[in-house]
Amino acid sequence: MKDIDLRSDTVTRPTPGMFECMMKAKVGDDVYGDDPSINKLQKFAADMFGFEEALFACSGTQANFVGLLAHCQRGDEYIVGQTAHTYKYEGGGAAVFGSIQPQPVEFKEDGTLDLEEVRSKIKPDDFHFARTRLLCLENTQNGQALPLDYFKQACEFARTSNLKLHLDGARLMNAAVKKQVAPREITRYFDSVSICLSKGLGAPVGSILCGSSEFIARARRWRKVAGGGMRQAGILAAAGQYALQHNIERLAEDHSNAETLAKALADIEELQIEYSESQTNMVFATVPSRDAEPLGNFLKSRGILISAGSSLRLVTHLDVDKADIEKTVSAMRDYFASSR
C-alpha cells in the first residue's frame, strides 16, 4: 500500500513515461555547452516563456540565487515579501554569498506586495544606503495565484522606479492553469523568471531561469561559481522537457483535489481551514496545539504523511488522486471523533 504524501509537491516521483524519456536522453558535457538535451530544454523554455535565453539549474534555490546575483552587485538591495521563498527559505544566500541586502515587506492577503509600501522602502541615492536595484515577486504565493492585472501594475512601477523585476515562479504553471492563461501572459512583464520543474510538474530535479541573453550570460557564470556547472545532466533535462510537454494541463486535477479536501475538512469542527478562490494545490489548516503531534502520528499509522504542527499545509500533486483525498478525509474524521 502506497503512502499518501501531502507534505509537499516536491515529493513526486517520475512516471514511467518520464523514466523512458530519461533513459533515451542524449547527453554531453554541459560546461562545454555540449549537452544536447540541456540545450533543447533551455531553448524550449525560453520560447515557451517568451525570453531570449534560459538556463537549467539544479534547484529552485540555485535558480533564484544566481538570478539575484546576475541582477545585483555587492552593496545592492532587493525588495521582497516577508515570507517569500527568496528571502525566508533559501538560507539567506543572496546576503551570505552575494552581499546583497534584502528589504522585506509584508505580503497582502492576496499574495501581492503593496506597491506604495514598496516605494517607501526604496533607498535614496545616498552613500549611506544600500542601492535598491530589484523587486522580487512570487507566484504562486502560499498556493495563491496572484491577480493578473497586478503584474502590469508591478511592471510599470518597476520601470518608473528604475528597478528590475524578478519572479520566483516556482509554481508558475499552477498559477497559469488556475487563471486559464498561457504562461507568457504572466512572464511577459518580468525581466527574469525562475520556474521549478521538480514540484507540481513532477521532474526529479531542476529549475529553469529565463531572461535576456546578457542576463543569462551573467547567471551562467554565477551558476558555475555556485557549484552548479553540471556535466552529463541531460538525463535530468529530459525529465524537465517531458514535464513541460506532458504535465501542465493535469495540474487542474491537483487544484480540484485540493478544493475537495478543503471543503471536506471544513466540516471538522476542530479544524480552521484557509482556502480562497485563488488557491491552487495547497490547503492550510489550523489545528489545536494539543492535537498537532498526535494527529501527525495517527495519520502516519494510516499511511498518510503530513508536516505536523498547529499550522498545517497539505499539498496535492500528481501522486495524490481522488481516492487518496477520500482516505485522508476519513482518517482525519476518525482521529477527531476519537479524541473528543
N, C-alpha and C positions, 0 to 999 in steps of 0.2 A: 504494500500500500504506500503510495507516494505521500510525502509531506506536502502540506499546503503552506507555502511560504509567503506571508504577507508583510514581511519586514521591509522590502523594497523591490522595485522593478530592476534592480541590479543583479538579482539572483537568477535571472533567466538562463536557460541552457540552450545551446544551438539545436535547431530542428534537424531532422535527417537531411532535408534539402540543403540547409546551410552547411552541414558537415560535408556533403558531397561536393559542394562548391569549393570548400576549403581544400579538400584533397586534390582537386583538379587545378588549383591555382598555380599560375606560372610565377616564379619568383626570381629575384636578382638581388643586388646589393643596393638598398635604398639610399645609403650615404653617398654613393656614387650617382644616385638618380636612376639606377638601372632596374628597379623592381617594377615590372610591367603592371602587376595587379595594384600596387600602390598608386602608380601614375594614373591608371584607369580610374580608380576611385576618386582621386583628387580632382581630375578633370570633370568627372561625372557630378561630384558635389558642387564644384564651382559653377557649373552650368545650371544645376538644379536650383541653387540658392541665389544665383544672379551676381556672382563675383568674378573678378579676373582670375583668381587662383585660390587653391585650397591646400591645406597641409594636414596630413594624417598624424595624429598624436596618440600616445599610448593611453591617455586618460583624459577625462574632462578637466581635472585639476591642471594637468600639464597644458592643455589647450588654452585655458583661461590664463594661466601663468605666463606663457610665452606671448600671449596676446597683450597682456598688460605691459610686459617688458618691451614689446615692439611699439607700443603707443607712448610710453613714458620713459623718462630718464631719471637718474638719481636726483632726489630732491623734489620730484614732481608729486602730484596728488591725484587720486581718483575718488570720485564721489559715488557712493554705493549704498544699497539698502542695509539696514542694521542687521538683518538676519539673512542677507544674501549669501549664496554659496561662496562667491569670490572673496567675501570678507570674513565670514564666520567659520566656514567648514573646509578651508583649503590651507590650513596650517600657517596662515599669515605669510605665505610665500612671497607675495609682492613686496612686503615690508622687510622680511628677513633676508631675502636674496637680492631684491631689486632696489632696496632703499626708496620704495615708492610709498608715500603716506596715504592710508585710507581715511576718508572722511565719511563716516556712516550717517545715514538719515533713516528715520523710521518709515517703514512701509505703510501705505494706506490699506484699508481693508480689502481693496480690490487688487492688491499686489503692485500698484503703481507707486511712484515717488511724486510727491507734491513738487512741481517744478519751481514754484515760487520759494519753497523752502530750500530747494537745491540752489537756486540763485543766491540765497542769503549765505550759503556755505562757500561760494566761490571766493577765493582769496584775492585781495588787491595785488596789483603789480608792484610789489614792495619786497625788498630782500629779507624782511622779517619773516616772510611766509613761504610755505611750500607753493609751488606753481601748480594751480589747478589745470589739468590737461584733459581729463577723461571723465565721462559719465557712464556708469555700468548699470544696465537693467537686466532683469531676469524673467524669462517666460518659458515654462510656467513658473509661478512663484507660489510655493506651498500648494502646488497642484492646481492653482487657478490660472486660467488662460486670460491674459490681460486684454482690455478693450482695444479693438483695432484702431479706433480713432486716436488713441493715446500716442501711438508710435509717430504719427505725423507731427503731433504737438512736440514730442520729445526731440525729434529730428530738427525742427525749426528752432527750438530752444537751444540745442547744442550748437547749431550753426551761428546763431546770433551771439552766443556766449563764447565762441571760439574754442569749443570743446569737441573732441572726438567722441563717438558714441559706440559702445560695445554692448552686445547682447550675449549673456550667458543663456544660450538656447539649449541647454542640456535636454530638455523635454519640449523643444520647439515643435516637433511633429505632433505631439499630443495637443498643443495649442492650435496648430493649423487644422487638425482634424476636428477639434471641438468647435472652432469658428467656421468650419467648412470653407476654407480658403486655401489657395496654393501657398506653400511656404514663402514664396517670393513676395507675397502681399505683406508679409511681416519683415522679412530680411532686407527689403529694398531701402529701408530707412536708416540702416546701420552702416558704420564704417567697417565693422568686423562682427562676426558671429561665430560662436562655438556650438557644435551640435554633437550630442553624445550618441554613439551607436550601440552602446552596451547597456542601455536602460530599456525602455519600452520597445525599442526596435530589435532587441534580442541578440545582438552580436556579443561575443565573449569579451572583447577588448576593443577599446579605441574610441576616439573622438575626432571630429573634423573642425579645423579652424579656417574660416573664409575671410578674404579681404582683397585689397588691391595687390598687384604684383610686388610693388615696393614694400608694402606691409608684410607680405608673406615671406619675402626675402629676409627681412629682419627677424621675423618669427622663426624661420628655419634655423638661423644662426643660434638664437636663444634656445631652441629645442635641442640642438647639439650640446650647448653649454650645460643644459639641464639633464644631460644623460639620455636624451630621447632620440639619438641617432640610431635608428633600427636597421638591421641588415635584411635578411630574407623574411620580412614581415608581411609579404604578400598573402600568406595564408590567412592572416588576420584581416587584411584589407579586403580580401574576397568575401569574408563574412560580413564586413560592413557594407560592401556593394550589394550583397544579397539582401541585407536588412533594408536598405533604401529602396530596393526594387520590389520587395515582397511583403514587408511587414508594416507598412504605413496605414493602409486603409483599415486593417484589422484592429488598430488602436481604439476604434469606436466600440469594439466589444469590451475592452478594458473599462472604458468610460461607463458603459451600460452596466457592467458588473459592479462598479463602484457605487453607482446610483442605487442599484438594487440592495447592496449591502447597507448603505446609509439609511435607506428607508426602513429596512427591516430592523436594524439596530436601534433606530429611534423609538421603537415600541418597547424597548427595555428601559424601565423607569430609572434604573441606577446609572444609565449612561447619558451623557450630554453630547449630542452629535453636532459637528460643524460640517455643513455641506451646502455650498452655494450653487447657483445655476451655472457658474463658470468653472466649477470643479471638473477635473478630468479623471485621473485614475487614483486619487487619494481621498481617503475618508479620515477625518480627525475626530477623536472621541476623548472626552474627559471621564476618567474612571475614578471612583472613590479610592483614596490613598490606601485604605485597608485592603482593597481588592487588587491593587496593581500587580504585586508579585504573585499572589495565589492564582489570579486569572491567567497569567502567563504560563505558570506551571500546569494548570488544568488543561489549557489548550494544547500545550506541548504533549501531554499524555494522550491527546486525541489526534496527534499528528498535525497540529496547526502551529506554525511559528509566527510570533509577533515580537516586536521590540517592546517588552513590557514596561509599563510606567503609568503614572497618573495622566499624562498626556500621551495619547496613543495615536500613532499614524498607521493606517492599514492601506497597503498599496496593491492594486490589482495589476496583472501583467499577463503575458501570453501563456504562462504555465498555470494560470488560475482560470478555471471555467465555471459555468453556472452551478454545476453540482458542488464544486468546492465552496462557492458562496453559500449555498444552502447548508452545507455541512458546518461551516463556520458559524452561521447564524444559530443553528440548532445547538451547537456546543456552547455558545455564549448564553443562550437562554437556559440551558441546563445548569451552567455554573451559577448564574444569579438566582435561579429558582432554588438551588440547594443551599445558597448562602443567606437567604432571607430568614 
